[in-house]
Amino acid sequence: MTAYRRFRNVQRLGPVQVATFYDGRGRERHTAACTAPRCDFSAEYDNRSGAELAARTHHCPA
């Protein structure tokens, strides 16, 4: 069963969206996910700067 997450502070950096959410244990987490077709990149980070760095350096496989 997937968890319902309420994303806040959503920012788009190129094709990648960075957002902040609370996980099931109440900890603040940050995610970066690519919105390009056929690109499966997504990752969670402990801090916002890590997620933004991943978004800036991500290159979609063509």
mmCIF file as Biopython writes it, N, C-alpha, C and O atoms, coordinates in Angstrom:
data_model
#
loop_
_atom_site.group_PDB
_atom_site.id
_atom_site.type_symbol
_atom_site.label_atom_id
_atom_site.label_alt_id
_atom_site.label_comp_id
_atom_site.label_asym_id
_atom_site.label_entity_id
_atom_site.label_seq_id
_atom_site.pdbx_PDB_ins_code
_atom_site.Cartn_x
_atom_site.Cartn_y
_atom_site.Cartn_z
_atom_site.occupancy
_atom_site.B_iso_or_equiv
_atom_site.auth_seq_id
_atom_site.auth_asym_id
_atom_site.pdbx_PDB_model_num
ATOM 1   N N  . MET A ? 1  ? 0.845  -1.176 0.000   1.0 0.0 1  A 1 
ATOM 2   C CA . MET A ? 1  ? 0.000  0.000  0.000   1.0 0.0 1  A 1 
ATOM 3   C C  . MET A ? 1  ? 0.891  1.241  0.000   1.0 0.0 1  A 1 
ATOM 4   O O  . MET A ? 1  ? 1.824  1.343  0.796   1.0 0.0 1  A 1 
ATOM 5   N N  . THR A ? 2  ? 0.604  2.157  -0.876  1.0 0.0 2  A 1 
ATOM 6   C CA . THR A ? 2  ? 1.416  3.360  -0.971  1.0 0.0 2  A 1 
ATOM 7   C C  . THR A ? 2  ? 0.958  4.395  0.046   1.0 0.0 2  A 1 
ATOM 8   O O  . THR A ? 2  ? -0.206 4.422  0.446   1.0 0.0 2  A 1 
ATOM 9   N N  . ALA A ? 3  ? 1.872  5.226  0.448   1.0 0.0 3  A 1 
ATOM 10  C CA . ALA A ? 3  ? 1.573  6.267  1.420   1.0 0.0 3  A 1 
ATOM 11  C C  . ALA A ? 3  ? 1.076  7.523  0.707   1.0 0.0 3  A 1 
ATOM 12  O O  . ALA A ? 3  ? 1.569  7.873  -0.365  1.0 0.0 3  A 1 
ATOM 13  N N  . TYR A ? 4  ? 0.107  8.190  1.304   1.0 0.0 4  A 1 
ATOM 14  C CA . TYR A ? 4  ? -0.367 9.462  0.777   1.0 0.0 4  A 1 
ATOM 15  C C  . TYR A ? 4  ? 0.566  10.541 1.286   1.0 0.0 4  A 1 
ATOM 16  O O  . TYR A ? 4  ? 0.768  10.671 2.493   1.0 0.0 4  A 1 
ATOM 17  N N  . ARG A ? 5  ? 1.133  11.313 0.380   1.0 0.0 5  A 1 
ATOM 18  C CA . ARG A ? 5  ? 2.056  12.368 0.776   1.0 0.0 5  A 1 
ATOM 19  C C  . ARG A ? 5  ? 1.529  13.709 0.305   1.0 0.0 5  A 1 
ATOM 20  O O  . ARG A ? 5  ? 1.096  13.851 -0.838  1.0 0.0 5  A 1 
ATOM 21  N N  . ARG A ? 6  ? 1.567  14.684 1.187   1.0 0.0 6  A 1 
ATOM 22  C CA . ARG A ? 6  ? 1.173  16.044 0.838   1.0 0.0 6  A 1 
ATOM 23  C C  . ARG A ? 6  ? 2.453  16.842 0.617   1.0 0.0 6  A 1 
ATOM 24  O O  . ARG A ? 6  ? 3.170  17.171 1.563   1.0 0.0 6  A 1 
ATOM 25  N N  . PHE A ? 7  ? 2.723  17.143 -0.638  1.0 0.0 7  A 1 
ATOM 26  C CA . PHE A ? 7  ? 3.936  17.867 -0.987  1.0 0.0 7  A 1 
ATOM 27  C C  . PHE A ? 7  ? 3.721  19.356 -0.811  1.0 0.0 7  A 1 
ATOM 28  O O  . PHE A ? 7  ? 2.643  19.883 -1.085  1.0 0.0 7  A 1 
ATOM 29  N N  . ARG A ? 8  ? 4.767  20.027 -0.348  1.0 0.0 8  A 1 
ATOM 30  C CA . ARG A ? 8  ? 4.716  21.477 -0.195  1.0 0.0 8  A 1 
ATOM 31  C C  . ARG A ? 8  ? 6.040  22.047 -0.674  1.0 0.0 8  A 1 
ATOM 32  O O  . ARG A ? 8  ? 7.011  21.312 -0.849  1.0 0.0 8  A 1 
ATOM 33  N N  . ASN A ? 9  ? 6.078  23.315 -0.879  1.0 0.0 9  A 1 
ATOM 34  C CA . ASN A ? 9  ? 7.277  23.995 -1.349  1.0 0.0 9  A 1 
ATOM 35  C C  . ASN A ? 9  ? 7.808  23.327 -2.624  1.0 0.0 9  A 1 
ATOM 36  O O  . ASN A ? 9  ? 8.989  22.991 -2.715  1.0 0.0 9  A 1 
ATOM 37  N N  . VAL A ? 10 ? 6.921  23.142 -3.599  1.0 0.0 10 A 1 
ATOM 38  C CA . VAL A ? 10 ? 7.286  22.486 -4.852  1.0 0.0 10 A 1 
ATOM 39  C C  . VAL A ? 10 ? 7.966  23.499 -5.760  1.0 0.0 10 A 1 
ATOM 40  O O  . VAL A ? 10 ? 7.485  24.618 -5.935  1.0 0.0 10 A 1 
ATOM 41  N N  . GLN A ? 11 ? 9.095  23.089 -6.334  1.0 0.0 11 A 1 
ATOM 42  C CA . GLN A ? 11 ? 9.872  23.957 -7.213  1.0 0.0 11 A 1 
ATOM 43  C C  . GLN A ? 11 ? 10.306 23.137 -8.417  1.0 0.0 11 A 1 
ATOM 44  O O  . GLN A ? 11 ? 10.658 21.965 -8.282  1.0 0.0 11 A 1 
ATOM 45  N N  . ARG A ? 12 ? 10.281 23.744 -9.581  1.0 0.0 12 A 1 
ATOM 46  C CA . ARG A ? 12 ? 10.681 23.038 -10.802 1.0 0.0 12 A 1 
ATOM 47  C C  . ARG A ? 12 ? 12.032 23.571 -11.267 1.0 0.0 12 A 1 
ATOM 48  O O  . ARG A ? 12 ? 12.216 24.776 -11.437 1.0 0.0 12 A 1 
ATOM 49  N N  . LEU A ? 13 ? 12.973 22.651 -11.467 1.0 0.0 13 A 1 
ATOM 50  C CA . LEU A ? 13 ? 14.302 22.991 -11.979 1.0 0.0 13 A 1 
ATOM 51  C C  . LEU A ? 13 ? 14.522 22.185 -13.256 1.0 0.0 13 A 1 
ATOM 52  O O  . LEU A ? 13 ? 14.950 21.032 -13.201 1.0 0.0 13 A 1 
ATOM 53  N N  . GLY A ? 14 ? 14.233 22.786 -14.392 1.0 0.0 14 A 1 
ATOM 54  C CA . GLY A ? 14 ? 14.280 22.058 -15.653 1.0 0.0 14 A 1 
ATOM 55  C C  . GLY A ? 14 ? 13.150 21.040 -15.674 1.0 0.0 14 A 1 
ATOM 56  O O  . GLY A ? 14 ? 12.012 21.377 -15.349 1.0 0.0 14 A 1 
ATOM 57  N N  . PRO A ? 15 ? 13.447 19.792 -16.053 1.0 0.0 15 A 1 
ATOM 58  C CA . PRO A ? 15 ? 12.393 18.775 -16.059 1.0 0.0 15 A 1 
ATOM 59  C C  . PRO A ? 15 ? 12.169 18.133 -14.691 1.0 0.0 15 A 1 
ATOM 60  O O  . PRO A ? 15 ? 11.286 17.289 -14.545 1.0 0.0 15 A 1 
ATOM 61  N N  . VAL A ? 16 ? 12.952 18.520 -13.694 1.0 0.0 16 A 1 
ATOM 62  C CA . VAL A ? 16 ? 12.889 17.884 -12.374 1.0 0.0 16 A 1 
ATOM 63  C C  . VAL A ? 16 ? 12.120 18.761 -11.392 1.0 0.0 16 A 1 
ATOM 64  O O  . VAL A ? 16 ? 12.334 19.971 -11.324 1.0 0.0 16 A 1 
ATOM 65  N N  . GLN A ? 17 ? 11.221 18.134 -10.632 1.0 0.0 17 A 1 
ATOM 66  C CA . GLN A ? 17 ? 10.502 18.833 -9.576  1.0 0.0 17 A 1 
ATOM 67  C C  . GLN A ? 17 ? 11.100 18.446 -8.229  1.0 0.0 17 A 1 
ATOM 68  O O  . GLN A ? 17 ? 11.380 17.276 -7.969  1.0 0.0 17 A 1 
ATOM 69  N N  . VAL A ? 18 ? 11.287 19.444 -7.386  1.0 0.0 18 A 1 
ATOM 70  C CA . VAL A ? 18 ? 11.793 19.248 -6.027  1.0 0.0 18 A 1 
ATOM 71  C C  . VAL A ? 18 ? 10.673 19.650 -5.073  1.0 0.0 18 A 1 
ATOM 72  O O  . VAL A ? 18 ? 10.041 20.691 -5.253  1.0 0.0 18 A 1 
ATOM 73  N N  . ALA A ? 19 ? 10.430 18.819 -4.053  1.0 0.0 19 A 1 
ATOM 74  C CA . ALA A ? 19 ? 9.350  19.099 -3.116  1.0 0.0 19 A 1 
ATOM 75  C C  . ALA A ? 19 ? 9.728  18.633 -1.719  1.0 0.0 19 A 1 
ATOM 76  O O  . ALA A ? 19 ? 10.630 17.814 -1.548  1.0 0.0 19 A 1 
ATOM 77  N N  . THR A ? 20 ? 9.027  19.165 -0.722  1.0 0.0 20 A 1 
ATOM 78  C CA . THR A ? 20 ? 9.228  18.812 0.672   1.0 0.0 20 A 1 
ATOM 79  C C  . THR A ? 20 ? 7.968  18.133 1.187   1.0 0.0 20 A 1 
ATOM 80  O O  . THR A ? 20 ? 6.857  18.529 0.836   1.0 0.0 20 A 1 
ATOM 81  N N  . PHE A ? 21 ? 8.141  17.101 2.023   1.0 0.0 21 A 1 
ATOM 82  C CA . PHE A ? 21 ? 6.999  16.398 2.604   1.0 0.0 21 A 1 
ATOM 83  C C  . PHE A ? 21 ? 7.421  15.798 3.941   1.0 0.0 21 A 1 
ATOM 84  O O  . PHE A ? 21 ? 8.606  15.768 4.272   1.0 0.0 21 A 1 
ATOM 85  N N  . TYR A ? 22 ? 6.447  15.325 4.701   1.0 0.0 22 A 1 
ATOM 86  C CA . TYR A ? 22 ? 6.706  14.614 5.945   1.0 0.0 22 A 1 
ATOM 87  C C  . TYR A ? 22 ? 6.500  13.128 5.702   1.0 0.0 22 A 1 
ATOM 88  O O  . TYR A ? 22 ? 5.484  12.728 5.134   1.0 0.0 22 A 1 
ATOM 89  N N  . ASP A ? 23 ? 7.460  12.301 6.129   1.0 0.0 23 A 1 
ATOM 90  C CA . ASP A ? 23 ? 7.305  10.857 5.944   1.0 0.0 23 A 1 
ATOM 91  C C  . ASP A ? 23 ? 6.386  10.291 7.021   1.0 0.0 23 A 1 
ATOM 92  O O  . ASP A ? 23 ? 5.847  11.043 7.832   1.0 0.0 23 A 1 
ATOM 93  N N  . GLY A ? 24 ? 6.206  8.994  7.036   1.0 0.0 24 A 1 
ATOM 94  C CA . GLY A ? 24 ? 5.290  8.350  7.966   1.0 0.0 24 A 1 
ATOM 95  C C  . GLY A ? 24 ? 5.687  8.488  9.418   1.0 0.0 24 A 1 
ATOM 96  O O  . GLY A ? 24 ? 4.857  8.291  10.305  1.0 0.0 24 A 1 
ATOM 97  N N  . ARG A ? 25 ? 6.938  8.823  9.681   1.0 0.0 25 A 1 
ATOM 98  C CA . ARG A ? 25 ? 7.407  9.000  11.059  1.0 0.0 25 A 1 
ATOM 99  C C  . ARG A ? 25 ? 7.448  10.459 11.495  1.0 0.0 25 A 1 
ATOM 100 O O  . ARG A ? 25 ? 7.933  10.772 12.582  1.0 0.0 25 A 1 
ATOM 101 N N  . GLY A ? 26 ? 6.942  11.347 10.653  1.0 0.0 26 A 1 
ATOM 102 C CA . GLY A ? 26 ? 6.874  12.757 11.009  1.0 0.0 26 A 1 
ATOM 103 C C  . GLY A ? 26 ? 8.139  13.544 10.728  1.0 0.0 26 A 1 
ATOM 104 O O  . GLY A ? 26 ? 8.257  14.697 11.141  1.0 0.0 26 A 1 
ATOM 105 N N  . ARG A ? 27 ? 9.092  12.933 10.026  1.0 0.0 27 A 1 
ATOM 106 C CA . ARG A ? 27 ? 10.335 13.626 9.687   1.0 0.0 27 A 1 
ATOM 107 C C  . ARG A ? 27 ? 10.166 14.376 8.381   1.0 0.0 27 A 1 
ATOM 108 O O  . ARG A ? 27 ? 9.489  13.904 7.468   1.0 0.0 27 A 1 
ATOM 109 N N  . GLU A ? 28 ? 10.780 15.540 8.295   1.0 0.0 28 A 1 
ATOM 110 C CA . GLU A ? 28 ? 10.736 16.314 7.063   1.0 0.0 28 A 1 
ATOM 111 C C  . GLU A ? 28 ? 11.711 15.704 6.066   1.0 0.0 28 A 1 
ATOM 112 O O  . GLU A ? 28 ? 12.888 15.518 6.378   1.0 0.0 28 A 1 
ATOM 113 N N  . ARG A ? 29 ? 11.224 15.391 4.866   1.0 0.0 29 A 1 
ATOM 114 C CA . ARG A ? 29 ? 12.038 14.797 3.820   1.0 0.0 29 A 1 
ATOM 115 C C  . ARG A ? 29 ? 11.887 15.629 2.550   1.0 0.0 29 A 1 
ATOM 116 O O  . ARG A ? 29 ? 10.950 16.415 2.414   1.0 0.0 29 A 1 
ATOM 117 N N  . HIS A ? 30 ? 12.814 15.445 1.636   1.0 0.0 30 A 1 
ATOM 118 C CA . HIS A ? 30 ? 12.813 16.200 0.386   1.0 0.0 30 A 1 
ATOM 119 C C  . HIS A ? 30 ? 12.984 15.214 -0.762  1.0 0.0 30 A 1 
ATOM 120 O O  . HIS A ? 30 ? 13.722 14.236 -0.648  1.0 0.0 30 A 1 
ATOM 121 N N  . THR A ? 31 ? 12.307 15.474 -1.848  1.0 0.0 31 A 1 
ATOM 122 C CA . THR A ? 31 ? 12.367 14.573 -2.990  1.0 0.0 31 A 1 
ATOM 123 C C  . THR A ? 31 ? 12.640 15.337 -4.269  1.0 0.0 31 A 1 
ATOM 124 O O  . THR A ? 31 ? 12.277 16.504 -4.411  1.0 0.0 31 A 1 
ATOM 125 N N  . ALA A ? 32 ? 13.295 14.644 -5.205  1.0 0.0 32 A 1 
ATOM 126 C CA . ALA A ? 32 ? 13.530 15.164 -6.545  1.0 0.0 32 A 1 
ATOM 127 C C  . ALA A ? 32 ? 13.040 14.098 -7.512  1.0 0.0 32 A 1 
ATOM 128 O O  . ALA A ? 32 ? 13.428 12.936 -7.397  1.0 0.0 32 A 1 
ATOM 129 N N  . ALA A ? 33 ? 12.192 14.478 -8.466  1.0 0.0 33 A 1 
ATOM 130 C CA . ALA A ? 33 ? 11.638 13.529 -9.422  1.0 0.0 33 A 1 
ATOM 131 C C  . ALA A ? 33 ? 11.584 14.167 -10.803 1.0 0.0 33 A 1 
ATOM 132 O O  . ALA A ? 33 ? 11.133 15.301 -10.960 1.0 0.0 33 A 1 
ATOM 133 N N  . CYS A ? 34 ? 12.050 13.421 -11.802 1.0 0.0 34 A 1 
ATOM 134 C CA . CYS A ? 34 ? 12.043 13.908 -13.174 1.0 0.0 34 A 1 
ATOM 135 C C  . CYS A ? 34 ? 10.671 13.659 -13.785 1.0 0.0 34 A 1 
ATOM 136 O O  . CYS A ? 34 ? 10.090 12.590 -13.599 1.0 0.0 34 A 1 
ATOM 137 N N  . THR A ? 35 ? 10.153 14.638 -14.509 1.0 0.0 35 A 1 
ATOM 138 C CA . THR A ? 35 ? 8.835  14.542 -15.118 1.0 0.0 35 A 1 
ATOM 139 C C  . THR A ? 35 ? 8.896  14.252 -16.612 1.0 0.0 35 A 1 
ATOM 140 O O  . THR A ? 35 ? 7.862  14.238 -17.281 1.0 0.0 35 A 1 
ATOM 141 N N  . ALA A ? 36 ? 10.099 14.020 -17.146 1.0 0.0 36 A 1 
ATOM 142 C CA . ALA A ? 36 ? 10.231 13.719 -18.576 1.0 0.0 36 A 1 
ATOM 143 C C  . ALA A ? 36 ? 9.703  12.319 -18.878 1.0 0.0 36 A 1 
ATOM 144 O O  . ALA A ? 36 ? 9.791  11.432 -18.029 1.0 0.0 36 A 1 
ATOM 145 N N  . PRO A ? 37 ? 9.156  12.110 -20.073 1.0 0.0 37 A 1 
ATOM 146 C CA . PRO A ? 37 ? 8.656  10.785 -20.431 1.0 0.0 37 A 1 
ATOM 147 C C  . PRO A ? 37 ? 9.794  9.761  -20.455 1.0 0.0 37 A 1 
ATOM 148 O O  . PRO A ? 37 ? 10.904 10.067 -20.890 1.0 0.0 37 A 1 
ATOM 149 N N  . ARG A ? 38 ? 9.511  8.561  -19.990 1.0 0.0 38 A 1 
ATOM 150 C CA . ARG A ? 38 ? 10.431 7.425  -19.961 1.0 0.0 38 A 1 
ATOM 151 C C  . ARG A ? 38 ? 11.673 7.651  -19.103 1.0 0.0 38 A 1 
ATOM 152 O O  . ARG A ? 38 ? 12.661 6.934  -19.258 1.0 0.0 38 A 1 
ATOM 153 N N  . CYS A ? 39 ? 11.643 8.612  -18.223 1.0 0.0 39 A 1 
ATOM 154 C CA . CYS A ? 39 ? 12.749 8.823  -17.287 1.0 0.0 39 A 1 
ATOM 155 C C  . CYS A ? 39 ? 12.260 8.420  -15.902 1.0 0.0 39 A 1 
ATOM 156 O O  . CYS A ? 39 ? 11.277 8.977  -15.411 1.0 0.0 39 A 1 
ATOM 157 N N  . ASP A ? 40 ? 12.915 7.481  -15.278 1.0 0.0 40 A 1 
ATOM 158 C CA . ASP A ? 40 ? 12.462 6.936  -13.995 1.0 0.0 40 A 1 
ATOM 159 C C  . ASP A ? 40 ? 13.224 7.508  -12.803 1.0 0.0 40 A 1 
ATOM 160 O O  . ASP A ? 40 ? 13.255 6.880  -11.744 1.0 0.0 40 A 1 
ATOM 161 N N  . PHE A ? 41 ? 13.837 8.677  -12.946 1.0 0.0 41 A 1 
ATOM 162 C CA . PHE A ? 41 ? 14.622 9.244  -11.851 1.0 0.0 41 A 1 
ATOM 163 C C  . PHE A ? 41 ? 13.730 9.819  -10.760 1.0 0.0 41 A 1 
ATOM 164 O O  . PHE A ? 41 ? 12.859 10.648 -11.024 1.0 0.0 41 A 1 
ATOM 165 N N  . SER A ? 42 ? 13.954 9.374  -9.546  1.0 0.0 42 A 1 
ATOM 166 C CA . SER A ? 42 ? 13.358 9.976  -8.361  1.0 0.0 42 A 1 
ATOM 167 C C  . SER A ? 42 ? 14.174 9.532  -7.157  1.0 0.0 42 A 1 
ATOM 168 O O  . SER A ? 42 ? 14.659 8.401  -7.105  1.0 0.0 42 A 1 
ATOM 169 N N  . ALA A ? 43 ? 14.321 10.429 -6.194  1.0 0.0 43 A 1 
ATOM 170 C CA . ALA A ? 43 ? 15.112 10.106 -5.009  1.0 0.0 43 A 1 
ATOM 171 C C  . ALA A ? 43 ? 14.668 10.972 -3.843  1.0 0.0 43 A 1 
ATOM 172 O O  . ALA A ? 43 ? 14.154 12.074 -4.033  1.0 0.0 43 A 1 
ATOM 173 N N  . GLU A ? 44 ? 14.875 10.458 -2.625  1.0 0.0 44 A 1 
ATOM 174 C CA . GLU A ? 44 ? 14.565 11.194 -1.398  1.0 0.0 44 A 1 
ATOM 175 C C  . GLU A ? 44 ? 15.862 11.590 -0.710  1.0 0.0 44 A 1 
ATOM 176 O O  . GLU A ? 44 ? 16.860 10.872 -0.764  1.0 0.0 44 A 1 
ATOM 177 N N  . TYR A ? 45 ? 15.825 12.749 -0.063  1.0 0.0 45 A 1 
ATOM 178 C CA . TYR A ? 45 ? 17.005 13.289 0.601   1.0 0.0 45 A 1 
ATOM 179 C C  . TYR A ? 45 ? 16.634 13.815 1.977   1.0 0.0 45 A 1 
ATOM 180 O O  . TYR A ? 45 ? 15.476 14.139 2.242   1.0 0.0 45 A 1 
ATOM 181 N N  . ASP A ? 46 ? 17.631 13.896 2.850   1.0 0.0 46 A 1 
ATOM 182 C CA . ASP A ? 46 ? 17.425 14.422 4.196   1.0 0.0 46 A 1 
ATOM 183 C C  . ASP A ? 46 ? 17.359 15.948 4.211   1.0 0.0 46 A 1 
ATOM 184 O O  . ASP A ? 46 ? 16.705 16.533 5.075   1.0 0.0 46 A 1 
ATOM 185 N N  . ASN A ? 47 ? 18.034 16.594 3.255   1.0 0.0 47 A 1 
ATOM 186 C CA . ASN A ? 47 ? 18.025 18.056 3.247   1.0 0.0 47 A 1 
ATOM 187 C C  . ASN A ? 47 ? 17.650 18.585 1.863   1.0 0.0 47 A 1 
ATOM 188 O O  . ASN A ? 47 ? 17.795 17.890 0.858   1.0 0.0 47 A 1 
ATOM 189 N N  . ARG A ? 48 ? 17.181 19.785 1.830   1.0 0.0 48 A 1 
ATOM 190 C CA . ARG A ? 48 ? 16.692 20.408 0.597   1.0 0.0 48 A 1 
ATOM 191 C C  . ARG A ? 48 ? 17.830 20.654 -0.390  1.0 0.0 48 A 1 
ATOM 192 O O  . ARG A ? 48 ? 17.643 20.515 -1.599  1.0 0.0 48 A 1 
ATOM 193 N N  . SER A ? 49 ? 18.991 21.015 0.110   1.0 0.0 49 A 1 
ATOM 194 C CA . SER A ? 49 ? 20.098 21.321 -0.793  1.0 0.0 49 A 1 
ATOM 195 C C  . SER A ? 49 ? 20.543 20.083 -1.572  1.0 0.0 49 A 1 
ATOM 196 O O  . SER A ? 49 ? 20.949 20.200 -2.729  1.0 0.0 49 A 1 
ATOM 197 N N  . GLY A ? 50 ? 20.475 18.920 -0.969  1.0 0.0 50 A 1 
ATOM 198 C CA . GLY A ? 50 ? 20.817 17.690 -1.679  1.0 0.0 50 A 1 
ATOM 199 C C  . GLY A ? 50 ? 19.848 17.405 -2.811  1.0 0.0 50 A 1 
ATOM 200 O O  . GLY A ? 50 ? 20.262 16.997 -3.897  1.0 0.0 50 A 1 
ATOM 201 N N  . ALA A ? 51 ? 18.564 17.616 -2.570  1.0 0.0 51 A 1 
ATOM 202 C CA . ALA A ? 51 ? 17.562 17.402 -3.603  1.0 0.0 51 A 1 
ATOM 203 C C  . ALA A ? 51 ? 17.713 18.409 -4.742  1.0 0.0 51 A 1 
ATOM 204 O O  . ALA A ? 51 ? 17.555 18.052 -5.910  1.0 0.0 51 A 1 
ATOM 205 N N  . GLU A ? 52 ? 18.014 19.648 -4.413  1.0 0.0 52 A 1 
ATOM 206 C CA . GLU A ? 52 ? 18.198 20.658 -5.450  1.0 0.0 52 A 1 
ATOM 207 C C  . GLU A ? 52 ? 19.456 20.395 -6.265  1.0 0.0 52 A 1 
ATOM 208 O O  . GLU A ? 52 ? 19.466 20.619 -7.475  1.0 0.0 52 A 1 
ATOM 209 N N  . LEU A ? 53 ? 20.511 19.926 -5.622  1.0 0.0 53 A 1 
ATOM 210 C CA . LEU A ? 53 ? 21.732 19.586 -6.346  1.0 0.0 53 A 1 
ATOM 211 C C  . LEU A ? 53 ? 21.483 18.433 -7.316  1.0 0.0 53 A 1 
ATOM 212 O O  . LEU A ? 53 ? 21.957 18.459 -8.452  1.0 0.0 53 A 1 
ATOM 213 N N  . ALA A ? 54 ? 20.741 17.427 -6.868  1.0 0.0 54 A 1 
ATOM 214 C CA . ALA A ? 54 ? 20.408 16.303 -7.749  1.0 0.0 54 A 1 
ATOM 215 C C  . ALA A ? 54 ? 19.570 16.772 -8.931  1.0 0.0 54 A 1 
ATOM 216 O O  . ALA A ? 54 ? 19.742 16.276 -10.044 1.0 0.0 54 A 1 
ATOM 217 N N  . ALA A ? 55 ? 18.675 17.712 -8.707  1.0 0.0 55 A 1 
ATOM 218 C CA . ALA A ? 55 ? 17.829 18.231 -9.785  1.0 0.0 55 A 1 
ATOM 219 C C  . ALA A ? 55 ? 18.654 19.014 -10.787 1.0 0.0 55 A 1 
ATOM 220 O O  . ALA A ? 55 ? 18.412 18.921 -11.990 1.0 0.0 55 A 1 
ATOM 221 N N  . ARG A ? 56 ? 19.611 19.773 -10.321 1.0 0.0 56 A 1 
ATOM 222 C CA . ARG A ? 56 ? 20.430 20.582 -11.231 1.0 0.0 56 A 1 
ATOM 223 C C  . ARG A ? 56 ? 21.394 19.740 -12.045 1.0 0.0 56 A 1 
ATOM 224 O O  . ARG A ? 56 ? 21.712 20.100 -13.178 1.0 0.0 56 A 1 
ATOM 225 N N  . THR A ? 57 ? 21.867 18.631 -11.501 1.0 0.0 57 A 1 
ATOM 226 C CA . THR A ? 57 ? 22.884 17.824 -12.197 1.0 0.0 57 A 1 
ATOM 227 C C  . THR A ? 57 ? 22.282 16.624 -12.926 1.0 0.0 57 A 1 
ATOM 228 O O  . THR A ? 57 ? 23.024 15.858 -13.541 1.0 0.0 57 A 1 
ATOM 229 N N  . HIS A ? 58 ? 20.967 16.434 -12.878 1.0 0.0 58 A 1 
ATOM 230 C CA . HIS A ? 58 ? 20.329 15.284 -13.528 1.0 0.0 58 A 1 
ATOM 231 C C  . HIS A ? 58 ? 20.324 15.446 -15.037 1.0 0.0 58 A 1 
ATOM 232 O O  . HIS A ? 58 ? 20.027 16.522 -15.556 1.0 0.0 58 A 1 
ATOM 233 N N  . HIS A ? 59 ? 20.657 14.361 -15.744 1.0 0.0 59 A 1 
ATOM 234 C CA . HIS A ? 59 ? 20.596 14.315 -17.198 1.0 0.0 59 A 1 
ATOM 235 C C  . HIS A ? 59 ? 19.759 13.114 -17.584 1.0 0.0 59 A 1 
ATOM 236 O O  . HIS A ? 59 ? 20.088 11.982 -17.232 1.0 0.0 59 A 1 
ATOM 237 N N  . CYS A ? 60 ? 18.691 13.353 -18.298 1.0 0.0 60 A 1 
ATOM 238 C CA . CYS A ? 60 ? 17.806 12.268 -18.714 1.0 0.0 60 A 1 
ATOM 239 C C  . CYS A ? 60 ? 18.490 11.404 -19.768 1.0 0.0 60 A 1 
ATOM 240 O O  . CYS A ? 60 ? 19.141 11.931 -20.671 1.0 0.0 60 A 1 
ATOM 241 N N  . PRO A ? 61 ? 18.349 10.081 -19.663 1.0 0.0 61 A 1 
ATOM 242 C CA . PRO A ? 61 ? 18.899 9.225  -20.722 1.0 0.0 61 A 1 
ATOM 243 C C  . PRO A ? 61 ? 18.057 9.361  -21.987 1.0 0.0 61 A 1 
ATOM 244 O O  . PRO A ? 61 ? 16.831 9.255  -21.935 1.0 0.0 61 A 1 
ATOM 245 N N  . ALA A ? 62 ? 18.698 9.590  -23.096 1.0 0.0 62 A 1 
ATOM 246 C CA . ALA A ? 62 ? 17.936 9.828  -24.336 1.0 0.0 62 A 1 
ATOM 247 C C  . ALA A ? 62 ? 17.844 8.618  -25.205 1.0 0.0 62 A 1 
ATOM 248 O O  . ALA A ? 62 ? 17.236 8.670  -26.274 1.0 0.0 62 A 1 
#
